Amino acid sequence: MKNLIKICSFLLLLSIAVAGCKKDENKVVFQNGTAPVATSSLAGSVVLEKAKKDVELLRLSWTNPGYSFNTGVSSQDVLYAIQVDTVGGAKFATFATSKIDLSKSFSQGEFNNFLVKAKADGGLGLVPSAANNLRIRVKSYLGSETATNPTNLYSNEMMLKVTPYSVDPDLWITGTAVPSDYTNTPPQNQKFAYDRVSNTFTIIKSFVPGKEYKLLTTSGAWQPQWGGAPATGGTIVENPGGGSDPSAIPTPSVAGDYKLTVSLSNKTITVVKQ
């Protein structure tokens, strides 16, 4: 009986060992791939413009890395991450991803929003209106996008100098109360400063009695247009487009410098003498 138990135990261990060997023989092992070669439709320097946010900025193209395993060429979908960093930066950030496709295009607005978005939110955190030297690359991989993925392959780096614009909302003053008179393309010194915390716009202007002004939120367009408040401030009225424009806001009866504070969300303007 003891011998029978020993024989059975031996056969069991032998079957486990054989099964283990077969499992090792069938194991799929990643062997290699070729780093993708990337090209860009854009080079040199570019100043991004909010008015052109929907216009295509660049198109990136790259080659297939041709991943292979011990079982042959991979049949898995190859994934790609377009990564961007500043020259001299410490860490690339993933701007966009692509599946299978070997090219991807981006508008000015898409690229700009990524550049000025805070690093904590996945962007580069760049300062608007300042030129930045960037390096762009394409990372290919299988499975999940992690820094330690053994299938990660990185393309050549492409250089680009970019000046992003602010994504904060805009507000301008126009009318006989300001040097430009009425125009839907007011100069920069007639643009309000925006406070992200209070969501308000402020500007200081020198007024004389008997003049008037309106507010515009889109350079080059007469609507949306804001006005309709009394000289001392109060509720403002909007024509978002297609309707009747509000009346102009008159300047105060006493000449001097005035601070205008506007809340478009609350539809109010305050007018305070400085």
Secondary structure, DSSP 8 states (H G I E B T S, - for coil): -HHHHHHHHHHHHHHHHHHHHHHHHT---EEE-----EEES--SEEE--GGGTTSEEEEEEE-----EETTEE--S--EEEEEEEETT-S--EEEEEEES-SEEEEEHHHHHHHHHS-GGGTS----TTS-EEEEEEEEEESSS--TT-TT-EE---EEEEEE----S---EEEBTTSTTBS-SS--GGGB-EEETTTTEEEEEEEE-TT-EEEEESSTT-S-SEEE---TTEEE-EEE-SSS-----EE--SS-EEEEEEEETTTTEEEEEE-
